[in-house]
Amino acid sequence: MMSQVIEIKVPDIGDFKDVDVIELLVKVGDTVAVDDALMTLESDKASMDIPSSHAGVVKELKIAPGAKASQGTVICLMEVVG
């Protein structure tokens, strides 16, 4: 099976834009499953964990705590098999 590196992005999180990234829950080299939490975002209304859309190994983080994230923001690069 071939592996490929893909971008994991923030999914549709409703009506939120430019939400604060509070915490990254994964690091480079971590193996994650689908729906594992990747990071925590916090708006003035709520905090939410952003789940992974794919299973694989985190190769590179593209965002850091203190940054702002919106739908489509790249969270990390992940090596997936398939």
C-alpha positions as CSV (number, residue, x, y, z in Angstrom):
1,M,0.0,0.0,0.0
2,M,1.2,3.5,-0.9
3,S,1.2,6.2,1.7
4,Q,0.6,9.8,1.0
5,V,0.9,13.1,2.9
6,I,-2.3,15.1,3.0
7,E,-3.4,18.3,4.7
8,I,-5.8,18.0,7.6
9,K,-8.0,21.1,7.8
10,V,-10.4,22.6,10.2
11,P,-13.9,21.2,9.3
12,D,-17.1,23.2,9.2
13,I,-17.3,24.5,12.8
14,G,-20.5,26.5,12.3
15,D,-20.6,30.2,12.4
16,F,-17.1,30.7,13.8
17,K,-14.2,32.5,12.1
18,D,-10.8,33.5,13.4
19,V,-11.2,31.4,16.6
20,D,-8.3,31.2,19.1
21,V,-6.2,28.0,19.1
22,I,-5.9,27.2,22.8
23,E,-4.0,23.9,22.7
24,L,-2.6,21.4,20.3
25,L,-3.4,17.8,21.4
26,V,-1.0,16.0,19.0
27,K,2.7,16.3,18.1
28,V,4.8,15.3,15.2
29,G,5.2,11.5,15.1
30,D,1.9,10.8,16.8
31,T,-0.4,8.2,15.3
32,V,-4.0,9.3,15.3
33,A,-7.3,7.7,14.5
34,V,-10.3,9.2,12.8
35,D,-12.2,11.4,15.2
36,D,-9.2,11.7,17.6
37,A,-9.0,15.3,18.8
38,L,-6.2,17.3,17.2
39,M,-6.6,20.7,18.9
40,T,-8.8,22.8,21.1
41,L,-10.4,26.0,19.8
42,E,-12.1,28.6,22.0
43,S,-14.5,31.3,20.9
44,D,-16.2,33.7,23.2
45,K,-19.1,31.3,23.4
46,A,-17.5,27.8,23.8
47,S,-14.4,25.7,23.5
48,M,-14.4,22.8,21.1
49,D,-12.1,19.9,20.2
50,I,-11.4,19.5,16.5
51,P,-11.4,15.9,15.4
52,S,-9.2,14.3,12.8
53,S,-10.8,13.5,9.5
54,H,-8.3,10.8,8.7
55,A,-6.1,8.2,10.4
56,G,-2.4,8.4,10.1
57,V,0.9,9.8,11.4
58,V,1.4,13.5,12.1
59,K,4.3,14.7,9.9
60,E,4.2,18.5,10.4
61,L,2.1,20.9,12.5
62,K,0.9,23.9,10.5
63,I,-0.6,25.9,13.4
64,A,0.4,26.8,16.9
65,P,-1.4,27.8,20.1
66,G,-2.3,31.5,20.0
67,A,-3.0,31.4,16.3
68,K,-6.5,32.0,14.8
69,A,-8.3,29.2,12.9
70,S,-11.4,29.1,10.7
71,Q,-13.0,26.5,8.5
72,G,-10.3,25.3,6.0
73,T,-7.3,26.3,8.1
74,V,-4.6,23.7,7.7
75,I,-3.9,22.0,11.1
76,C,-1.2,19.6,10.1
77,L,0.2,17.4,7.4
78,M,-0.5,13.7,8.0
79,E,0.9,10.6,6.3
80,V,-2.0,8.3,5.5
81,V,-2.0,4.8,4.0
82,G,-4.5,3.9,1.4
